[in-house]
């Protein structure tokens, strides 16, 4: 929203910014390319990719395993 010059006093902007900053962890300010807009895209984009990888890993560890779920007995109606 900063890249699109959103009104920073808007309540929705403040809400989204409040959600994004803790999730961005250490990524904001990690790179300095000389373009503020590109820095924002790069920093928060890397944070988003990081969380996609982490959530995918957690889903694999916690999720159902092949052959580990409940099995249905197939009944043959003859």
C-alpha positions in Angstrom: 0.0 0.0 0.0 3.0 2.3 0.5 4.0 1.6 -3.1 0.6 2.8 -4.3 0.8 5.9 -2.1 -2.1 4.9 0.2 -3.2 7.4 2.9 -1.1 6.4 5.9 -3.7 7.9 8.4 -6.4 5.5 7.1 -7.6 3.0 9.7 -7.4 0.1 7.2 -3.9 1.1 6.3 -2.9 1.2 10.0 -4.5 -2.2 10.5 -2.7 -3.9 7.6 0.6 -2.3 8.5 0.1 -3.6 12.1 -0.4 -7.1 10.8 2.5 -7.0 8.2 5.3 -5.6 10.4 5.5 -8.4 12.9 5.2 -11.0 10.2 8.0 -9.4 8.2 10.5 -10.4 10.9 14.0 -9.2 10.1 13.4 -8.7 6.3 12.5 -4.9 6.3 15.7 -3.0 5.9 17.7 -6.0 4.8 18.3 -4.7 1.3 19.0 -1.1 0.1 18.6 -0.8 -3.6 18.2 2.9 -3.9 14.5 2.7 -4.7 12.2 2.9 -1.7 9.4 1.2 -3.6 11.6 -1.7 -4.8 13.0 -2.1 -1.2 9.5 -2.5 0.2 8.5 -5.1 -2.5 11.8 -7.0 -2.0 11.7 -7.0 1.8 8.0 -7.9 2.3 8.0 -10.2 -0.7 10.9 -12.2 0.7 9.0 -12.3 4.0 6.0 -13.7 2.2 8.1 -16.3 0.5 9.7 -17.3 3.8 6.2 -17.8 5.4 5.0 -19.8 2.4 8.0 -22.2 2.8 7.6 -22.4 6.6 3.8 -23.1 6.4 4.4 -25.7 3.7 7.0 -27.4 5.9 4.6 -27.3 8.9 1.8 -28.7 6.8 4.0 -31.6 5.7 5.1 -32.4 9.3 1.7 -32.0 10.9 -0.6 -33.1 8.0 -2.0 -36.5 7.3 0.5 -39.2 6.3 0.1 -41.6 3.4 -1.5 -44.7 4.8 -1.8 -43.2 8.3 -5.4 -42.1 8.1 -8.6 -44.1 8.9 -9.2 -47.0 6.4 -12.6 -47.9 5.1 -13.4 -51.5 4.7 -14.8 -52.1 1.2 -18.0 -54.1 1.4 -18.9 -56.2 -1.6 -22.6 -56.2 -2.2 -23.1 -59.6 -3.9 
